[in-house]
Amino acid sequence: MSTDRIEKQVVLRASLDRVWRAITEAEEFGRWFGVRFDGPFVAGRPVTATITPTTVDDDVAKRQEPHAGVTSTWQIVAIEPRRRFAYRWHPCAGEPDVDQEPTTLVEFVLAETPDGVLLTITESGFDAIPAARRSSAFESNSEGWAMQTDLVRRYLEGTRV
């Protein structure tokens, strides 16, 4: 098993255009993910993300509450229409000295299938994170991406718990 990259997949029963908006329009992304951005996603530009509870799941929102208000900077790397959205971030945002550490690369890749849209989320670059924090960052984000694939699916289906 690789400790440098996390990969999660989910088939979303929505049109490609609808899924694309959910992952690349900052306001929509924030609703399901649980963040508020200070501007739109623009390739080559940073955006500040502030943790806010997701609108999709009350239990997840309660787990996010202790982190509400924590900010981090995301560097938007690529916006390839209806195919790929990518950014860099610090996977342990909110912890001391994290902003001085290497970032990881998060990629959302879309592919149409007969059943909907296959969304593959990959986060890579954990091997560059200092050893003292690497394992906890990897485990936390692996769990987080599993949760986020469920949140985006439920967001697009209009399902709220």
OpenMM code with the backbone's topology and positions (N, CA, C; nanometers):
from openmm import Vec3, app, unit

residues = "MET SER THR ASP ARG ILE GLU LYS GLN VAL VAL LEU ARG ALA SER LEU ASP ARG VAL TRP ARG ALA ILE THR GLU ALA GLU GLU PHE GLY ARG TRP PHE GLY VAL ARG PHE ASP GLY PRO PHE VAL ALA GLY ARG PRO VAL THR ALA THR ILE THR PRO THR THR VAL ASP ASP ASP VAL ALA LYS ARG GLN GLU PRO HIS ALA GLY VAL THR SER THR TRP GLN ILE VAL ALA ILE GLU PRO ARG ARG ARG PHE ALA TYR ARG TRP HIS PRO CYS ALA GLY GLU PRO ASP VAL ASP GLN GLU PRO THR THR LEU VAL GLU PHE VAL LEU ALA GLU THR PRO ASP GLY VAL LEU LEU THR ILE THR GLU SER GLY PHE ASP ALA ILE PRO ALA ALA ARG ARG SER SER ALA PHE GLU SER ASN SER GLU GLY TRP ALA MET GLN THR ASP LEU VAL ARG ARG TYR LEU GLU GLY THR ARG VAL".split()
positions = [
    Vec3(0.0841, -0.1186, 0.0000),
    Vec3(0.0000, 0.0000, 0.0000),
    Vec3(0.0884, 0.1247, 0.0000),
    Vec3(0.0575, 0.2184, -0.0867),
    Vec3(0.1334, 0.3433, -0.0951),
    Vec3(0.1022, 0.4326, 0.0237),
    Vec3(0.2059, 0.4951, 0.0771),
    Vec3(0.1851, 0.5929, 0.1836),
    Vec3(0.2048, 0.7344, 0.1300),
    Vec3(0.2264, 0.7475, -0.0009),
    Vec3(0.2451, 0.8793, -0.0607),
    Vec3(0.1170, 0.9342, -0.1211),
    Vec3(0.0220, 0.8466, -0.1518),
    Vec3(-0.0994, 0.8937, -0.2189),
    Vec3(-0.2242, 0.8227, -0.1681),
    Vec3(-0.3305, 0.8982, -0.1660),
    Vec3(-0.4624, 0.8478, -0.1304),
    Vec3(-0.5463, 0.8581, -0.2568),
    Vec3(-0.6244, 0.7565, -0.2861),
    Vec3(-0.7150, 0.7638, -0.4002),
    Vec3(-0.8513, 0.7101, -0.3595),
    Vec3(-0.9553, 0.7880, -0.3862),
    Vec3(-1.0935, 0.7491, -0.3586),
    Vec3(-1.1747, 0.7712, -0.4848),
    Vec3(-1.2732, 0.6849, -0.5066),
    Vec3(-1.3590, 0.6973, -0.6233),
    Vec3(-1.5052, 0.6852, -0.5821),
    Vec3(-1.5902, 0.7535, -0.6591),
    Vec3(-1.7335, 0.7440, -0.6388),
    Vec3(-1.8020, 0.7707, -0.7721),
    Vec3(-1.9070, 0.6947, -0.8013),
    Vec3(-1.9882, 0.7216, -0.9188),
    Vec3(-2.1013, 0.8133, -0.8746),
    Vec3(-2.1114, 0.9264, -0.9435),
    Vec3(-2.2112, 1.0275, -0.9110),
    Vec3(-2.3215, 1.0227, -1.0161),
    Vec3(-2.4420, 1.0102, -0.9728),
    Vec3(-2.5557, 1.0009, -1.0640),
    Vec3(-2.6087, 1.1412, -1.0938),
    Vec3(-2.5292, 1.2100, -1.1744),
    Vec3(-2.5613, 1.3468, -1.2158),
    Vec3(-2.4905, 1.3715, -1.3477),
    Vec3(-2.5310, 1.4765, -1.4163),
    Vec3(-2.4660, 1.5079, -1.5433),
    Vec3(-2.3234, 1.5565, -1.5189),
    Vec3(-2.2425, 1.5446, -1.6219),
    Vec3(-2.1041, 1.5915, -1.6130),
    Vec3(-2.1003, 1.7403, -1.5798),
    Vec3(-2.1857, 1.8194, -1.6421),
    Vec3(-2.1885, 1.9631, -1.6132),
    Vec3(-2.2229, 1.9902, -1.4674),
    Vec3(-2.3186, 1.9160, -1.4133),
    Vec3(-2.3599, 1.9362, -1.2737),
    Vec3(-2.2460, 1.9002, -1.1783),
    Vec3(-2.1794, 1.7891, -1.2018),
    Vec3(-2.0673, 1.7476, -1.1168),
    Vec3(-1.9548, 1.8508, -1.1279),
    Vec3(-1.9273, 1.8970, -1.2486),
    Vec3(-1.8212, 1.9953, -1.2692),
    Vec3(-1.8473, 2.1202, -1.1858),
    Vec3(-1.9713, 2.1693, -1.1860),
    Vec3(-2.0046, 2.2880, -1.1056),
    Vec3(-1.9851, 2.2607, -0.9564),
    Vec3(-2.0221, 2.1427, -0.9115),
    Vec3(-2.0114, 2.1089, -0.7689),
    Vec3(-1.8671, 2.1061, -0.7199),
    Vec3(-1.7737, 2.0756, -0.8102),
    Vec3(-1.6340, 2.0683, -0.7659),
    Vec3(-1.5508, 2.1901, -0.8036),
    Vec3(-1.6005, 2.2759, -0.8925),
    Vec3(-1.5166, 2.3890, -0.9348),
    Vec3(-1.5752, 2.5263, -0.9049),
    Vec3(-1.6983, 2.5346, -0.8613),
    Vec3(-1.7541, 2.6621, -0.8180),
    Vec3(-1.7345, 2.6685, -0.6671),
    Vec3(-1.6555, 2.7634, -0.6235),
    Vec3(-1.6121, 2.7701, -0.4836),
    Vec3(-1.7279, 2.7647, -0.3850),
    Vec3(-1.8352, 2.8367, -0.4124),
    Vec3(-1.9483, 2.8380, -0.3188),
    Vec3(-2.0128, 2.7001, -0.3081),
    Vec3(-2.0331, 2.6345, -0.4222),
    Vec3(-2.0911, 2.4999, -0.4191),
    Vec3(-1.9978, 2.4013, -0.3511),
    Vec3(-1.8711, 2.4046, -0.3873),
    Vec3(-1.7725, 2.3158, -0.3271),
    Vec3(-1.7774, 2.3303, -0.1742),
    Vec3(-1.7821, 2.4537, -0.1279),
    Vec3(-1.7834, 2.4799, 0.0156),
    Vec3(-1.9026, 2.4217, 0.0874),
    Vec3(-2.0190, 2.4201, 0.0228),
    Vec3(-2.1397, 2.3670, 0.0876),
    Vec3(-2.1225, 2.2215, 0.1278),
    Vec3(-2.0761, 2.1389, 0.0345),
    Vec3(-2.0649, 1.9965, 0.0673),
    Vec3(-1.9364, 1.9655, 0.1421),
    Vec3(-1.8282, 2.0351, 0.1101),
    Vec3(-1.6988, 2.0061, 0.1714),
    Vec3(-1.6902, 2.0567, 0.3153),
    Vec3(-1.7526, 2.1714, 0.3401),
    Vec3(-1.7469, 2.2295, 0.4741),
    Vec3(-1.6418, 2.3378, 0.4874),
    Vec3(-1.6362, 2.4282, 0.3883),
    Vec3(-1.5453, 2.5427, 0.3916),
    Vec3(-1.6119, 2.6628, 0.3250),
    Vec3(-1.5600, 2.7794, 0.3560),
    Vec3(-1.6007, 2.9030, 0.2894),
    Vec3(-1.4748, 2.9629, 0.2278),
    Vec3(-1.4817, 3.0026, 0.1028),
    Vec3(-1.3663, 3.0582, 0.0324),
    Vec3(-1.3797, 3.2091, 0.0196),
    Vec3(-1.2653, 3.2756, 0.0096),
    Vec3(-1.2664, 3.4215, -0.0027),
    Vec3(-1.2731, 3.4681, -0.1477),
    Vec3(-1.2944, 3.3772, -0.2395),
    Vec3(-1.3061, 3.4129, -0.3802),
    Vec3(-1.3259, 3.2895, -0.4648),
    Vec3(-1.3350, 3.3087, -0.5964),
    Vec3(-1.3549, 3.1949, -0.6871),
    Vec3(-1.2255, 3.1173, -0.7082),
    Vec3(-1.2398, 2.9981, -0.7633),
    Vec3(-1.1246, 2.9179, -0.8023),
    Vec3(-1.0738, 2.9701, -0.9370),
    Vec3(-0.9470, 3.0095, -0.9407),
    Vec3(-0.8837, 3.0568, -1.0629),
    Vec3(-0.7471, 2.9904, -1.0706),
    Vec3(-0.7224, 2.9202, -1.1809),
    Vec3(-0.5941, 2.8508, -1.1968),
    Vec3(-0.4784, 2.9483, -1.1806),
    Vec3(-0.3798, 2.9071, -1.1004),
    Vec3(-0.2617, 2.9883, -1.0768),
    Vec3(-0.2742, 3.0846, -0.9610),
    Vec3(-0.3911, 3.0900, -0.8987),
    Vec3(-0.4119, 3.1835, -0.7880),
    Vec3(-0.4442, 3.1096, -0.6582),
    Vec3(-0.4050, 3.1707, -0.5472),
    Vec3(-0.4420, 3.1127, -0.4180),
    Vec3(-0.5829, 3.1565, -0.3782),
    Vec3(-0.6438, 3.0782, -0.2921),
    Vec3(-0.7732, 3.1112, -0.2339),
    Vec3(-0.7658, 3.0709, -0.0872),
    Vec3(-0.8239, 3.1523, -0.0002),
    Vec3(-0.8252, 3.1200, 0.1419),
    Vec3(-0.9527, 3.0444, 0.1758),
    Vec3(-0.9362, 2.9324, 0.2449),
    Vec3(-1.0483, 2.8477, 0.2860),
    Vec3(-1.0627, 2.8573, 0.4375),
    Vec3(-1.1854, 2.8768, 0.4824),
    Vec3(-1.2160, 2.8806, 0.6249),
    Vec3(-1.3123, 2.7664, 0.6544),
    Vec3(-1.2781, 2.6823, 0.7502),
    Vec3(-1.3635, 2.5683, 0.7824),
    Vec3(-1.4965, 2.6169, 0.8386),
    Vec3(-1.6044, 2.5658, 0.7797),
    Vec3(-1.7413, 2.5876, 0.8258),
    Vec3(-1.8119, 2.4534, 0.8151),
    Vec3(-1.9120, 2.4275, 0.8945),
    Vec3(-1.9790, 2.2969, 0.8867),
    Vec3(-2.0442, 2.2717, 0.7500),
    Vec3(-2.0351, 2.1485, 0.7039),
    Vec3(-2.1009, 2.1078, 0.5804),
    Vec3(-2.2513, 2.1259, 0.5932),
    Vec3(-2.3178, 2.1458, 0.4810),
    Vec3(-2.4642, 2.1576, 0.4807),
    Vec3(-2.5314, 2.0240, 0.4524),
    Vec3(-2.4522, 1.9183, 0.4338),
    Vec3(-2.5063, 1.7899, 0.3887),
    Vec3(-2.5366, 1.6931, 0.5024),
    Vec3(-2.4589, 1.6935, 0.6085),
    Vec3(-2.4707, 1.5923, 0.7131),
    Vec3(-2.4484, 1.6560, 0.8498),
    Vec3(-2.5498, 1.6510, 0.9345),
    Vec3(-2.5411, 1.7147, 1.0659),
    Vec3(-2.4330, 1.6524, 1.1547),
    Vec3(-2.4152, 1.5201, 1.1472),
    Vec3(-2.3120, 1.4556, 1.2294),
    Vec3(-2.1717, 1.4999, 1.1869),
    Vec3(-2.1484, 1.5058, 1.0561),
    Vec3(-2.0193, 1.5527, 1.0069),
    Vec3(-2.0004, 1.6987, 1.0450),
    Vec3(-2.1064, 1.7776, 1.0308),
    Vec3(-2.0995, 1.9200, 1.0670),
    Vec3(-2.0588, 1.9368, 1.2135),
    Vec3(-2.1113, 1.8532, 1.3010),
    Vec3(-2.0761, 1.8613, 1.4440),
    Vec3(-1.9286, 1.8284, 1.4663),
    Vec3(-1.8756, 1.7340, 1.3877),
    Vec3(-1.7334, 1.7007, 1.4001),
    Vec3(-1.6451, 1.8134, 1.3469),
    Vec3(-1.6982, 1.8924, 1.2531),
    Vec3(-1.6229, 2.0038, 1.1971),
    Vec3(-1.6251, 2.1264, 1.2891),
    Vec3(-1.7267, 2.1369, 1.3735),
    Vec3(-1.7434, 2.2567, 1.4568),
    Vec3(-1.6200, 2.2951, 1.5374),
    Vec3(-1.5481, 2.2019, 1.6011),
    Vec3(-1.4292, 2.2436, 1.6773),
    Vec3(-1.3217, 2.3102, 1.5909),
    Vec3(-1.3269, 2.2867, 1.4606),
    Vec3(-1.2278, 2.3424, 1.3691),
    Vec3(-1.2808, 2.4659, 1.2955),
    Vec3(-1.4050, 2.5015, 1.3210),
    Vec3(-1.4668, 2.6155, 1.2523),
    Vec3(-1.3798, 2.7400, 1.2713),
    Vec3(-1.3611, 2.8114, 1.1636),
    Vec3(-1.2803, 2.9330, 1.1667),
    Vec3(-1.1343, 2.9124, 1.1331),
    Vec3(-1.0864, 2.7869, 1.1334),
    Vec3(-0.9477, 2.7601, 1.0958),
    Vec3(-0.9337, 2.7889, 0.9462),
    Vec3(-0.8306, 2.8631, 0.9111),
    Vec3(-0.8113, 2.8977, 0.7703),
    Vec3(-0.6857, 2.8314, 0.7148),
    Vec3(-0.6873, 2.8137, 0.5842),
    Vec3(-0.5703, 2.7628, 0.5129),
    Vec3(-0.5730, 2.8211, 0.3724),
    Vec3(-0.4591, 2.8181, 0.3086),
    Vec3(-0.4490, 2.8682, 0.1724),
    Vec3(-0.4396, 2.7503, 0.0765),
    Vec3(-0.5222, 2.7544, -0.0250),
    Vec3(-0.5198, 2.6534, -0.1297),
    Vec3(-0.4662, 2.7215, -0.2543),
    Vec3(-0.3693, 2.6625, -0.3184),
    Vec3(-0.3155, 2.7154, -0.4438),
    Vec3(-0.3810, 2.6380, -0.5585),
    Vec3(-0.4648, 2.7044, -0.6344),
    Vec3(-0.5327, 2.6373, -0.7453),
    Vec3(-0.4302, 2.6116, -0.8559),
    Vec3(-0.4135, 2.4851, -0.8913),
    Vec3(-0.3120, 2.4427, -0.9870),
    Vec3(-0.3688, 2.4321, -1.1280),
    Vec3(-0.4861, 2.3694, -1.1414),
    Vec3(-0.5407, 2.3441, -1.2753),
    Vec3(-0.6917, 2.3403, -1.2726),
    Vec3(-0.7499, 2.3962, -1.3763),
    Vec3(-0.8931, 2.3834, -1.4018),
    Vec3(-0.9051, 2.3475, -1.5500),
    Vec3(-0.9232, 2.2185, -1.5761),
    Vec3(-0.9350, 2.1675, -1.7127),
    Vec3(-1.0814, 2.1303, -1.7311),
    Vec3(-1.1591, 2.2164, -1.7970),
    Vec3(-1.3049, 2.2032, -1.8003),
    Vec3(-1.3577, 2.0624, -1.8231),
    Vec3(-1.4469, 2.0277, -1.7302),
    Vec3(-1.5216, 1.9011, -1.7332),
    Vec3(-1.4324, 1.7777, -1.7267),
    Vec3(-1.3060, 1.7966, -1.6831),
    Vec3(-1.2136, 1.6829, -1.6743),
    Vec3(-1.1329, 1.6800, -1.5456),
    Vec3(-1.0657, 1.7921, -1.5100),
    Vec3(-0.9721, 1.7885, -1.3962),
    Vec3(-0.9678, 1.9231, -1.3259),
    Vec3(-0.9723, 1.9134, -1.1930),
    Vec3(-0.9555, 2.0290, -1.1058),
    Vec3(-0.8492, 1.9894, -1.0039),
    Vec3(-0.7482, 2.0751, -0.9823),
    Vec3(-0.6390, 2.0389, -0.8913),
    Vec3(-0.5939, 2.1595, -0.8105),
    Vec3(-0.5543, 2.1331, -0.6865),
    Vec3(-0.5003, 2.2380, -0.6001),
    Vec3(-0.3979, 2.1779, -0.5056),
    Vec3(-0.3170, 2.2658, -0.4466),
    Vec3(-0.2202, 2.2263, -0.3435),
    Vec3(-0.2665, 2.2867, -0.2125),
    Vec3(-0.2414, 2.2122, -0.1041),
    Vec3(-0.2761, 2.2605, 0.0286),
    Vec3(-0.1882, 2.1939, 0.1321),
    Vec3(-0.1976, 2.2429, 0.2534),
    Vec3(-0.1280, 2.1794, 0.3666),
    Vec3(-0.2286, 2.0861, 0.4330),
    Vec3(-0.1995, 1.9554, 0.4347),
    Vec3(-0.2977, 1.8602, 0.4858),
    Vec3(-0.3215, 1.8669, 0.6364),
    Vec3(-0.2433, 1.9408, 0.7096),
    Vec3(-0.2632, 1.9521, 0.8552),
    Vec3(-0.2916, 2.0968, 0.8927),
    Vec3(-0.3669, 2.1665, 0.8097),
    Vec3(-0.3937, 2.3087, 0.8336),
    Vec3(-0.4454, 2.3298, 0.9749),
    Vec3(-0.3999, 2.4355, 1.0349),
    Vec3(-0.4420, 2.4685, 1.1707),
    Vec3(-0.3447, 2.4235, 1.2771),
    Vec3(-0.2517, 2.3359, 1.2406),
    Vec3(-0.1507, 2.2918, 1.3359),
    Vec3(-0.0298, 2.3845, 1.3269),
    Vec3(0.0431, 2.4012, 1.4364),
    Vec3(0.1587, 2.4923, 1.4356),
    Vec3(0.2627, 2.4566, 1.3299),
    Vec3(0.3158, 2.5570, 1.2646),
    Vec3(0.4264, 2.5456, 1.1684),
    Vec3(0.3943, 2.4693, 1.0398),
    Vec3(0.2701, 2.4310, 1.0198),
    Vec3(0.2346, 2.3549, 0.9008),
    Vec3(0.2560, 2.4366, 0.7739),
    Vec3(0.2321, 2.5664, 0.7801),
    Vec3(0.2477, 2.6502, 0.6604),
    Vec3(0.3906, 2.6517, 0.6074),
    Vec3(0.4855, 2.6041, 0.6858),
    Vec3(0.6249, 2.5990, 0.6419),
    Vec3(0.6590, 2.4654, 0.5770),
    Vec3(0.5663, 2.3702, 0.5820),
    Vec3(0.5911, 2.2363, 0.5292),
    Vec3(0.5494, 2.2253, 0.3827),
    Vec3(0.5938, 2.1205, 0.3143),
    Vec3(0.5510, 2.0981, 0.1765),
    Vec3(0.3994, 2.0761, 0.1691),
    Vec3(0.3432, 2.1091, 0.0551),
    Vec3(0.2004, 2.0870, 0.0333),
    Vec3(0.1797, 1.9529, -0.0366),
    Vec3(0.0560, 1.9067, -0.0331),
    Vec3(0.0181, 1.7904, -0.1119),
    Vec3(-0.0663, 1.8399, -0.2294),
    Vec3(-0.0774, 1.7567, -0.3313),
    Vec3(-0.1557, 1.7881, -0.4501),
    Vec3(-0.2858, 1.7095, -0.4445),
    Vec3(-0.3983, 1.7803, -0.4555),
    Vec3(-0.5297, 1.7178, -0.4592),
    Vec3(-0.5841, 1.7329, -0.6007),
    Vec3(-0.6270, 1.6199, -0.6583),
    Vec3(-0.6812, 1.6220, -0.7938),
    Vec3(-0.8188, 1.5562, -0.7974),
    Vec3(-0.9115, 1.6244, -0.8622),
    Vec3(-1.0443, 1.5716, -0.8895),
    Vec3(-1.0496, 1.5450, -1.0397),
    Vec3(-1.0658, 1.4187, -1.0789),
    Vec3(-1.0696, 1.3821, -1.2199),
    Vec3(-1.2056, 1.3194, -1.2487),
    Vec3(-1.2683, 1.3660, -1.3575),
    Vec3(-1.4017, 1.3189, -1.3952),
    Vec3(-1.3956, 1.2349, -1.5216),
    Vec3(-1.4791, 1.1308, -1.5255),
    Vec3(-1.4933, 1.0476, -1.6448),
    Vec3(-1.6387, 1.0031, -1.6538),
    Vec3(-1.6993, 1.0226, -1.7698),
    Vec3(-1.8373, 0.9786, -1.7884),
    Vec3(-1.8419, 0.8259, -1.7971),
    Vec3(-1.9447, 0.7689, -1.7366),
    Vec3(-1.9683, 0.6248, -1.7410),
    Vec3(-2.1159, 0.6040, -1.7738),
    Vec3(-2.1555, 0.4821, -1.8068),
    Vec3(-2.2982, 0.4567, -1.8329),
    Vec3(-2.3867, 0.4860, -1.7106),
    Vec3(-2.3282, 0.4789, -1.5910),
    Vec3(-2.4059, 0.4985, -1.4686),
    Vec3(-2.4008, 0.6412, -1.4147),
    Vec3(-2.3253, 0.7296, -1.4778),
    Vec3(-2.3111, 0.8664, -1.4283),
    Vec3(-2.1706, 0.9160, -1.4529),
    Vec3(-2.1153, 0.9831, -1.3527),
    Vec3(-1.9810, 1.0386, -1.3642),
    Vec3(-1.8924, 0.9755, -1.2569),
    Vec3(-1.7829, 0.9186, -1.3009),
    Vec3(-1.6856, 0.8635, -1.2067),
    Vec3(-1.5956, 0.9777, -1.1618),
    Vec3(-1.5972, 1.0046, -1.0324),
    Vec3(-1.5089, 1.1047, -0.9726),
    Vec3(-1.3971, 1.0311, -0.9008),
    Vec3(-1.2742, 1.0608, -0.9401),
    Vec3(-1.1569, 1.0063, -0.8724),
    Vec3(-1.0872, 1.1221, -0.8029),
    Vec3(-1.0719, 1.1103, -0.6722),
    Vec3(-1.0020, 1.2112, -0.5928),
    Vec3(-0.8702, 1.1493, -0.5492),
    Vec3(-0.7609, 1.2160, -0.5840),
    Vec3(-0.6277, 1.1681, -0.5477),
    Vec3(-0.5555, 1.2791, -0.4736),
    Vec3(-0.4950, 1.2449, -0.3614),
    Vec3(-0.4072, 1.3378, -0.2903),
    Vec3(-0.2708, 1.2722, -0.2828),
    Vec3(-0.1690, 1.3421, -0.3309),
    Vec3(-0.0349, 1.2844, -0.3344),
    Vec3(0.0678, 1.3826, -0.2783),
    Vec3(0.1817, 1.3260, -0.2382),
    Vec3(0.2907, 1.4075, -0.1858),
    Vec3(0.3145, 1.3915, -0.0370),
    Vec3(0.2549, 1.2913, 0.0242),
    Vec3(0.2714, 1.2724, 0.1685),
    Vec3(0.4139, 1.2364, 0.2079),
    Vec3(0.4884, 1.1731, 0.1172),
    Vec3(0.6257, 1.1356, 0.1509),
    Vec3(0.7146, 1.2570, 0.1780),
    Vec3(0.6738, 1.3754, 0.1307),
    Vec3(0.7527, 1.4970, 0.1528),
    Vec3(0.7203, 1.5653, 0.2861),
    Vec3(0.6137, 1.5219, 0.3515),
    Vec3(0.5755, 1.5804, 0.4803),
    Vec3(0.6707, 1.5267, 0.5873),
    Vec3(0.7117, 1.6104, 0.6821),
    Vec3(0.8028, 1.5626, 0.7875),
    Vec3(0.7500, 1.4355, 0.8550),
    Vec3(0.8411, 1.3452, 0.8843),
    Vec3(0.8069, 1.2134, 0.9385),
    Vec3(0.7191, 1.2222, 1.0631),
    Vec3(0.7424, 1.3202, 1.1481),
    Vec3(0.6654, 1.3314, 1.2724),
    Vec3(0.5165, 1.3524, 1.2467),
    Vec3(0.4808, 1.4080, 1.1323),
    Vec3(0.3415, 1.4395, 1.1040),
    Vec3(0.2841, 1.3556, 0.9883),
    Vec3(0.3690, 1.2895, 0.9142),
    Vec3(0.3286, 1.2207, 0.7913),
    Vec3(0.2184, 1.1175, 0.8131),
    Vec3(0.2375, 1.0267, 0.9053),
    Vec3(0.1419, 0.9179, 0.9260),
    Vec3(0.0050, 0.9709, 0.9685),
    Vec3(0.0025, 1.0639, 1.0621),
    Vec3(-0.1271, 1.1157, 1.1087),
    Vec3(-0.1963, 1.1954, 0.9983),
    Vec3(-0.1198, 1.2704, 0.9178),
    Vec3(-0.1789, 1.3452, 0.8064),
    Vec3(-0.2384, 1.2486, 0.7039),
    Vec3(-0.1648, 1.1435, 0.6720),
    Vec3(-0.2123, 1.0458, 0.5742),
    Vec3(-0.3399, 0.9781, 0.6237),
    Vec3(-0.3383, 0.9299, 0.7469),
    Vec3(-0.4549, 0.8596, 0.8013),
    Vec3(-0.5757, 0.9517, 0.8120),
    Vec3(-0.5546, 1.0723, 0.8610),
    Vec3(-0.6635, 1.1674, 0.8752),
    Vec3(-0.7246, 1.2016, 0.7391),
    Vec3(-0.6406, 1.2273, 0.6414),
    Vec3(-0.6924, 1.2636, 0.5100),
    Vec3(-0.7540, 1.1450, 0.4366),
    Vec3(-0.7027, 1.0256, 0.4589),
    Vec3(-0.7636, 0.9079, 0.3987),
    Vec3(-0.9076, 0.8927, 0.4490),
    Vec3(-0.9253, 0.9077, 0.5775),
    Vec3(-1.0595, 0.9032, 0.6361),
    Vec3(-1.1436, 1.0210, 0.5848),
    Vec3(-1.0822, 1.1367, 0.5774),
    Vec3(-1.1528, 1.2555, 0.5306),
    Vec3(-1.2014, 1.2432, 0.3878),
    Vec3(-1.1185, 1.1900, 0.2985),
    Vec3(-1.1605, 1.1766, 0.1592),
    Vec3(-1.2706, 1.0726, 0.1438),
    Vec3(-1.2698, 0.9683, 0.2241),
    Vec3(-1.3811, 0.8724, 0.2216),
    Vec3(-1.5108, 0.9437, 0.2593),
    Vec3(-1.5041, 1.0278, 0.3600),
    Vec3(-1.6206, 1.1048, 0.4033),
    Vec3(-1.6625, 1.2038, 0.2938),
    Vec3(-1.5651, 1.2706, 0.2319),
    Vec3(-1.5983, 1.3713, 0.1310),
    Vec3(-1.6607, 1.3093, 0.0054),
    Vec3(-1.6182, 1.1894, -0.0343),
    Vec3(-1.6821, 1.1268, -0.1502),
    Vec3(-1.8290, 1.0993, -0.1208),
    Vec3(-1.8596, 1.0626, 0.0019),
    Vec3(-1.9989, 1.0422, 0.0403),
    Vec3(-2.0742, 1.1756, 0.0444),
    Vec3(-2.0110, 1.2796, 0.0966),
    Vec3(-2.0772, 1.4100, 0.1038),
    Vec3(-2.1077, 1.4659, -0.0347),
    Vec3(-2.0143, 1.4587, -0.1287),
    Vec3(-2.0415, 1.5114, -0.2617),
    Vec3(-2.1512, 1.4299, -0.3300),
    Vec3(-2.1512, 1.3000, -0.3092),
    Vec3(-2.2567, 1.2156, -0.3673),
    Vec3(-2.3922, 1.2571, -0.3135),
    Vec3(-2.4014, 1.2702, -0.1825),
    Vec3(-2.5286, 1.3066, -0.1204),
    Vec3(-2.5695, 1.4494, -0.1560),
    Vec3(-2.4736, 1.5388, -0.1671),
    Vec3(-2.5022, 1.6765, -0.2075),
    Vec3(-2.5674, 1.6766, -0.3456),
    Vec3(-2.5094, 1.6043, -0.4389),
    Vec3(-2.5629, 1.6022, -0.5753),
    Vec3(-2.6969, 1.5305, -0.5840),
    Vec3(-2.7205, 1.4366, -0.4938),
    Vec3(-2.8490, 1.3664, -0.4915),
    Vec3(-2.9550, 1.4439, -0.4147),
    Vec3(-2.9115, 1.5474, -0.3436),
    Vec3(-3.0065, 1.6240, -0.2621),
    Vec3(-3.0438, 1.5535, -0.1332),
    Vec3(-2.9594, 1.4599, -0.0898),
    Vec3(-2.9850, 1.3825, 0.0314),
    Vec3(-2.9178, 1.4491, 0.1504),
    Vec3(-2.9948, 1.4747, 0.2542),
    Vec3(-2.9412, 1.5379, 0.3756),
    Vec3(-2.9764, 1.4499, 0.4950),
    Vec3(-2.8813, 1.4345, 0.5839),
    Vec3(-2.9050, 1.3565, 0.7062),
    Vec3(-2.8993, 1.4506, 0.8232),
] * unit.nanometer
topology = app.Topology()
chain = topology.addChain("A")
for resn in residues:
    res = topology.addResidue(resn, chain)
    for name in ("N", "CA", "C"):
        topology.addAtom(name, app.Element.getBySymbol(name[0]), res)
